[in-house]
Amino acid sequence: MAENKKNMNKLKKRKNHSRKLKGILLVELILLLCAGGLYFLFLGTQKAPGGQDDTDYTEDSDDKDSKDGEDQKDKDNSKNNNLSEEELEIIKEQERLQQEIQERKDLIAKADRLALGYDYDGAIELIKSYQGAEGSFSVYTELNQAIEKYENQKSSLVLYGGSYTSVTQFNHIFFHSLIADNSKAFDGEYDQTGYNMYMTTVYEFKKMMEKMYEDGYVLVSIHDIAKKEKQEDGSTKFVAQEIYLPKGKKPFVLSQDDVNYYDYMEGDGFASRIVIGEDGKPTCEMILDDGSVVTGPFDIVPILDEFIEEHPDFSYRGAKGILALTGYEGVLGYRTNDPTSPTYQQDVETAKKVVEALKEDGWEFASHSWGHKNSYEITVDHFRRDTERWMKEVAPIIGPTDVYIFPYGVDIETTMGTYSSEKYMILKENGFDFFCGVYKEPWMHIKNDYVRMTRRPLDGQAMLQFPERLADLFAVEDVIDPERPPRDW
Ligand SMILES: [Zn+2]
C-alpha cells in the first residue's frame, strides 16, 4: 500500500514536472516562431525572389559531403553575409528585445514567488533592481504593474492575519520521526505501543498539513516571533515581533524532535538518515528488508518541502521547521558520536553538508540535549556535562543555535515567573535563548533575556487519548491513519 502511494506520488510529481517543462518548451517555441517569422518577413520585403540566396543554396546542395546541420549553418551564414550592416543590426535588435521581454517575465515570476511567501518588500526590491537597456525598471509597464500589485497586497495585510492579538497565542506543534511503513511499526512487537503513542504516520502528517493549510495556517520561524533588540540605554532585550499576513491567516511554528534516526528504530519502518538528493535538496533514505537502500520522502523534511513547493503561501518568507537533535547516537542518521569509527571523518563531513543543504532550504536546528535525560530531575553537574558534551560533539556539525528543546518536554524549572536556576545559567552561557517545553495549548513568555514557548504534540497519544485537545486544529477522524491500531496503553 505505502509503496504504491509513494510510487503514485513520484509519478504525480514527475507528471507535474513534465507538464511544467512542456509549458516552458511551448512558450520558447512560440517565441522562436515569432522571431523566425519576423526574420523571414523582413527578408521577404528586402529580397527579390530568385536572388543570390538561391545560388548559395544550390552551391550548398552540391556539396554532398557536408552534413544537413552544416548545410543549414552555411545557408544561414551566407544569408546573413548578404545582409547589410544595418539589416543585421535590426535583426540583432529584435533578438535582444525578445530576450529582454523574457528576462522581465522571469523576474516577475521570481518576485511573485517571494510575494506568495509574504515577502512583498523583497519582491518590490527585486523588481526595482532591474536595469534593462533603458537603465531603470520604471520605464517598463509590466514592472510598474507588478510593483503596484505587491503594494496593493501589502496594504491589505493585518497583524497576525487578524487571528491573534499577540504572538503568545501562536501554536507551536511538534512531531517525532514519521512512520513511513505502517506494517513495520505496527507489527505487534514490543515497541509498537511506543510508536503508537509518540509517533505520527506519513499519512497523518500529510492530512494534518493539508487541513492546517486549508484553515489558513502559515508556518513561521521561531525567530520571527521575538528578536533581541537594542534598547536606548545600550542593553538588549527580547521583543515580540509584528508579522503581517493576509486576513484569516494564522502563524504557527513547527518542530521535530530526535531527528537522529536511532538504532532502535531500525527495521521498524522509519527513514534511516537524511541525505542530499539528486536535485541538491535534502531527502531521506530508508533501508528495506533485503538491505537495499531507497531514497524518498519518508520523513517530515522532504514531505513538508514538497508541500511548500506546491503551496508557497504555507510558509512565511521561506520558514520551515526546527530539527531538534540529541548527540548520543550522532545526528541525522550519521553516527558522528564515535571518533573511533572507521568512517568517523567521512560521517562528520557528510553530516555537515547535509546540514548546509537543510539550512539553505530554510530548516533550523535546536539542541535536544546530548543524552536525552529529564532536565528537571538530573543534577546540575550532570546537566552541565550533558550541555558541554552537546556543544562539543553536535554544535560543530550543525553550527550555532539559540534554541533548546527539552527532552520529554520537561522544563528545567517549574516557575511561572522568571528563570533563575543554575541550569538556566548553563544554557545561557552556551548561547541558548529560546526554551521549548510541552503543553496542551499555546503558552509563551517573552522575558528580557529569553523566550519560553511550549509546544503541542500531534502524535498518537494526542489523537487517541486526548482528541478534544486537538479540536481547534482538526477533527481526529479526518486525519487519523486507518492503519493505526486502537489505543493500546
Ligand atoms: Zn525527544
Residues whose N, C-alpha, C, O or C-beta is under 5 A from the ligand:
A	BS01	ZN	D257 D258 P407 Y408
